[in-house]
Amino acid sequence: MKDENKTKSELIKELKTLRKKAEKSALNDLTKHQQNEEKYPSFTKDILDASAVGIFILDADFKVVWINHSIEKYFGLQREKVIGKDKRQLIKKNIQHIFEDPDEFIRKVFATYDNNTYIENFECHVLPEGKRKERWLEYWSQPIKSGLYAGGRIEHYYDITEHKQAENTLCRRVKELATLLKISHALNTTLEMETVLQTTTDSAADLMGIESAAIYLFEGEELYLGATTPPLDPQMPETFRRVRLVEHPHIKKSVSSGLPVILADTATADLTPAERAISIARGLRTIFYVPILIGKRVMGILILGTIGKPRVISEAEIDLCQTMANLVAFSIQNASLHKNLLQHSKELKNEIGIRKQAEEKIKHLNLVLRAIRNVNQLIVREKDREKLIKGACENFTKTRGYYNTWIALLDEKGKLKTCAEAGIGKEFLPIVKILKKGELIVCGQKALKQQEVVTIKDPASTCLECPLIKQHSGRRAMTIRLECSGKVYGLMSVSIPAHITVDQEEQSLFKEVANDIAFGLHNIELDEERKQAEENLKNAKNELQIILDSVPAIIFYKDTEGRIVRANKTLANSLKIPVKDIIGKTTEELFPKEQAKKMRKDDREVIISGKPKRDIIQPYDTPEGIRWLITDKMPYKDKEGKVTGVISLSKDITVQRKAEQKLKITYQRLKKTMDAAIDTMSKIIEAKDPYTSNHQHRVCQLAVSLARELGIAEDKVEGIRIASLIHDIGKIGLPTEILSKPGKLSDIEFSLIKDHSQIGYDILKSIDFSYPIAKIVLQHHERLNGSGYPNNLKGDKIFPEAKIIGIADVVEAMSSFRPYRPALGIDAALEEISQNKGILYDPEVVDACLKLIKEKGFKFES
C-alpha cells in the first residue's frame, strides 16, 4: 500500500487538504451545473458522474433530485429508482443496513435535516454485501441557500478507505510494536514461570484482537496447560489441562514441523473427538497453532482462537505470532532454569536444616532418655508421692531434657492435692491458686479429656491468659494426664525448645515417662491401701468378735474338716466352756454323738451343694436340759467361689416351741367349735329343707376336690370347705312351700329363691371366719358374663372361690333329684358346663372338673 510508510499526522494533514479541495470542487461543479444546466445538461452531468466524490442533491422537501455514479457504486443504489424519493425514507428502508452503526447515522442526519445545519467529517463504515465493497466514507452535508434548489441540500461522500486502511495499519503496527516491547520487558523482568506464561497469552490475545489464547508446555510425552486467556473454567475436565499428541493431530503437525498450523474453520474441519470437545467447550472457530522453539527444540505450543466466527490469518500476523513465540521460548527456558535453581537451592537448605534439626533432636532425645532413666530409678525407691513428683520435675530440668516441668495431683473433684515444679519458680504460684479453686488452664482442660499428649506449638499466641506465658516464650509445650489402671492422678506439663519438632517419637517418650510416674503414684497408693487394709482387718477382727459376742444367737464358723474356727460367747455360755477352748475343736468333741452326727450331715450337704440350708429345727442336750434350736447353715466361700467352711447361726426357740404347742392345742379346740357351729347351721337348714342340707355336703365334696386339683393353698381350701357347707344358708329365710314345691316355680317364686344368696350374706357377714365366707356365699350364683345374681358381677369381679363353688353347685344340682324334676345325671351336668365354658363358667375350673370326674373317677358320696 502506497501510504503505509507515512506517519499518522502526515496522513491526517493530507486528508484535510483533500477534503477542502473536494468541497470547493463540488460547490463549483454545482454552480456550474445550475448555470449551464439548460445550455450544457449532458456535459455537466457527465462531469459530476465522473467525480470520485459521491453526491446527493435534495430539494427543499428532502426528495432526491440527482445522485452521481459514485453514490450508486458506494451504496449499491440505482439512480432511476432513487430520484424523486424522500431521502429520509431511503435511509430508513435502504441505506440503514449498509452502515456498521446505522442508528448513529440516522440520529446524526435527521437532526441536521430538522435543524437545517451542517455535517462535516462524519465517518461512515460501509459493510460489504454482494457486489458492494467494504469502504470508509466521510460524510458532509450542507443546505443550499440559493439557486434552483434553494432550501434543499447537497451531500458529499468522500472515499477515505485508503487513508483509513493506512491509518489502521499504522495503528496496528504501533500496537504490535508496543505489545512486543511490553512482552519483551515483562519477560526480561521476571523469572516466574506462571507470570511469563500468563503475560504471553494475555498479550497474544490483545495483539491479534482475538478472544482466546493458551500455552501448553511439554512434560514427557504429554503437554500440560500453562496459562489461558480468558482463564479456564474450573469445571473443565482434566483432559483439557493435559493433552496427548495422538489425540491432537494439528498440535502434533505443528510441533513436528516446527511451523505454524492454521485450522480455518472448526465447523467444517475434520477433528478428532478430543479436538472437537475443546473447540466446542471454548466456542472456537478459527484456531492458529504456533510452535514455541529454541533452535530446533520444541518447548510447547501457543494456541490462538477466534470465537463465534472464522477469521483469515494474514502472513504478517503469522510472522508476528512466531516472533512473539520465539521471544517467549527464551523466557520459558530462563524461567525453567530459574525454577530448577530455586528448587535445588531450597532442597539444599532443607537438607542442611533437616540435618541440623536431626542432630539437635538426637541430642534432646538423649537428654530426655537420661531423665527417664533417673525418674524410673526414683520411682523404684521412693514411697512418698510428694518427693516422687518433686524429684521427677528436678530430673527433667537438670538433665536439660526440658526447660521446665510441673506436676499437679488432683482429687476426685479436680481440686489440687499437691504439686511440684522445676525451672519455673515464683511464676508457678498463680497456677497453684487456679488449681486450688478446682479450675484448669487451657492445656490442662484438654489433657484431662483425652489420653493423648496435648501439644501447643506457640503458647505465647495460643494461651494468652496462661500465667506461664512468659516462661513459654519461644518454646513449645506438652501436657498429659497421669493415668494408671483407669484412674487419673493429675497432670504433667513441660516446655521444650521451639525448633524441636513435637513428632510421634517425642510424644511417645513423654507419654512413656508420664505413664511411669502414674505407675509410681499407683504403687504408692496401693502400698498405702495395703497398710490401711491390714490395719482395718485387724480392727475388723476385733469389731467382728465384739459384734458376734453381742448377738444372742449361737454363731460359729467351721472349716471343711468340721473344726470350729470362730465362735461367739452365746455358744460358749450354752456349753459352759470358754471361747478359747472351743476354737479348734470338732463337732464330735463338743456335742453328744447323735447330735454331732446330725450336725456333720447338715454341714456336708451345705459344703457339697454350696447352698444354704435353713430352718433346721431340732432339740439339743445341754447342761440345763433339752433346748430347741432353729438353725441356718450357710456356705462360706473364698474369692474364687470355692466353699471353705460353714457358718452356723442358731436361735433358741424353746420358749416359742412351747408356745406353739399350746397355740396348736387352742387352734384345734377352736376348729372343733367352728365345725360344730357350721354343722349346727347345716342342721338348721336341714330342718327347714332336708334336700338343701344333703346338697351342701355334696357340693362341699366336689368344691374341695376342685380346689386341690387347681393347686390352691390349703388355707384357702379350708375357706372353700366352710363356704360350700353353708352356701345355701340363706334359704332359711324362704318359705318351706317354695323350697319343697314339686312343680315349676312361678317368676315371683323364683325371684324369692334368688334372694337366698343375699340373705346368706346378711346372716354371715358379721362372723369373723378368717376367710371371706360371706362374700363367697353372696357370689356363688354370679356368672362370668354378668347373667348371674344377685349383683350381675362379671369376670375378675367374682371371687375365685365363688367360681369353684358355683360350678360344683351346678354339677351336683343337675346330677341329683329335685322336688320339681328327676335327676338329669352327671353327663348332662358335664355337658352344661362344657358348652358354657368361658361364657358362664371359668374355663380353668371347668377343665379341672372334667378331668377330675372323667379321668380321676370322682364320685359324690352319700
C-alpha positions, 0 to 999 in steps of 0.5 A: 500500500502506497501510504503505509510508510507515512506517519499518522499526522502526515496522513491526517494533514493530507486528508484535510487538504483533500477534503477542502479541495473536494468541497470547493470542487463540488460547490463549483461543479454545482454552480456550474451545473445550475448555470449551464444546466439548460445550455450544457445538461449532458456535459455537466452531468457527465462531469459530476458522474465522473467525480470520485466524490459521491453526491446527493442533491435534495430539494427543499422537501428532502426528495432526491433530485440527482445522485452521481455514479459514485453514490450508486457504486458506494451504496449499491443504489440505482439512480432511476429508482432513487430520484424523486424519493424522500431521502429520509425514507431511503435511509430508513428502508435502504441505506440503514443496513449498509452502515456498521452503526446505522442508528448513529447515522440516522440520529446524526442526519435527521437532526441536521435535516430538522435543524437545517445545519451542517455535517462535516467529517462524519465517518461512515463504515460501509459493510460489504454485501454482494457486489458492494465493497467494504469502504470508509466514507466521510460524510458532509452535508450542507443546505443550499441557500440559493439557486434552483434548489434553494432550501434543499441540500447537497451531500458529499461522500468522500472515499477515505478507505485508503487513508483509513486502511493506512491509518489502521495499519499504522495503528496496528503496527504501533500496537504490535510494536508496543505489545512486543516491547511490553512482552519483551520487558515483562519477560526480561523482568521476571523469572516466574514461570506462571507470570511469563506464561500468563503475560504471553497469552494475555498479550497474544490475545490483545495483539491479534484482537482475538478472544482466546489464547493458551500455552501448553508446555511439554512434560514427557510425552504429554503437554500440560496447560500453562496459562489461558486467556480468558482463564479456564473454567474450573469445571473443565475436565482434566483432559483439557489441562493435559493433552496427548499428541495422538489425540491432537493431530494439528498440535502434533503437525505443528510441533513436528514441523516446527511451523505454524498450523492454521485450522480455518474453520472448526465447523467444517474441519475434520477433528478428532473427538478430543479436538472437537470437545475443546473447540466446542467447550471454548466456542472456537472457530478459527484456531492458529497453532504456533510452535514455541522453539529454541533452535530446533527444540520444541518447548510447547505450543501457543494456541490462538482462537477466534470465537463465534466466527472464522477469521483469515490469518494474514502472513504478517500476523503469522510472522508476528505470532512466531516472533512473539513465540520465539521471544517467549521460548527464551523466557520459558527456558530462563524461567525453567532454569530459574525454577530448577535453581530455586528448587535445588537451592531450597532442597539444599537448605532443607537438607542442611536444616533437616540435618541440623534439626536431626542432630539437635533432636538426637541430642534432646532425645538423649537428654530426655532418655537420661531423665527417664532413666533417673525418674524410673530409678526414683520411682523404684525407691521412693514411697512418698508421692510428694518427693516422687513428683518433686524429684521427677520435675528436678530430673527433667530440668537438670538433665536439660531434657526440658526447660521446665516441668510441673506436676499437679495431683488432683482429687476426685473433684479436680481440686489440687492435692499437691504439686511440684515444679522445676525451672519455673519458680515464683511464676508457678504460684498463680497456677497453684491458686487456679488449681486450688479453686478446682479450675484448669488452664487451657492445656490442662482442660484438654489433657484431662479429656483425652489420653493423648499428649496435648501439644501447643506449638506457640503458647505465647499466641495460643494461651494468652491468659496462661500465667506461664506465658512468659516462661513459654516464650519461644518454646513449645509445650506438652501436657498429659494426664497421669493415668494408671489402671483407669484412674487419673492422678493429675497432670504433667506439663513441660516446655521444650525448645521451639525448633524441636519438632513435637513428632510421634517419637517425642510424644511417645517418650513423654507419654512413656515417662508420664505413664511411669510416674502414674505407675509410681503414684499407683504403687504408692497408693496401693502400698498405702491401701495395703497398710490401711487394709491390714490395719482395718482387718485387724480392727475388723477382727476385733469389731467382728468378735465384739459384734458376734459376742453381742448377738444372742444367737449361737454363731460359729464358723467351721472349716471343711474338716468340721473344726470350729474356727470362730465362735461367739460367747452365746455358744460358749455360755450354752456349753459352759466352756470358754471361747478359747477352748472351743476354737479348734475343736470338732463337732464330735468333741463338743456335742453328744454323738447323735447330735454331732452326727446330725450336725456333720450331715447338715454341714456336708450337704451345705459344703457339697451343694454350696447352698444354704440350708435353713430352718433346721429345727431340732432339740439339743442336750445341754447342761440345763436340759433339752433346748430347741434350736432353729438353725441356718447353715450357710456356705462360706466361700473364698474369692474364687467361689470355692466353699471353705467352711460353714457358718452356723447361726442358731436361735433358741426357740424353746420358749416359742416351741412351747408356745406353739404347742399350746397355740396348736392345742387352742387352734384345734379346740377352736376348729372343733367349735367352728365345725360344730357351729357350721354343722349346727347351721347345716342342721338348721337348714336341714330342718327347714329343707332336708334336700338343701342340707344333703346338697351342701355336703355334696357340693362341699365334696366336689368344691374341695376336690376342685380346689386341690386339683387347681393347686390352691393353698390349703388355707384357702381350701379350708375357706372353700370347705366352710363356704360350700357347707353353708352356701345355701344358708340363706334359704332359711329365710324362704318359705318351706312351700317354695323350697319343697314345691314339686312343680315349676316355680312361678317368676315371683317364686323364683325371684324369692329363691334368688334372694337366698344368696343375699340373705346368706350374706346378711346372716354371715357377714358379721362372723369373723371366719378368717376367710371371706365366707360371706362374700363367697356365699353372696357370689356363688350364683354370679356368672362370668358374663354378668347373667348371674345374681344377685349383683350381675358381677362379671369376670375378675369381679367374682371371687375365685372361690365363688367360681369353684363353688358355683360350678360344683353347685351346678354339677351336683344340682343337675346330677341329683333329684329335685322336688320339681324334676328327676335327676338329669345325671352327671353327663348332662351336668358335664355337658352344661358346663362344657358348652358354657365354658368361658361364657358362664363358667371359668374355663380353668375350673371347668377343665379341672372338673372334667378331668377330675370326674372323667379321668380321676373317677370322682364320685359324690358320696352319700 
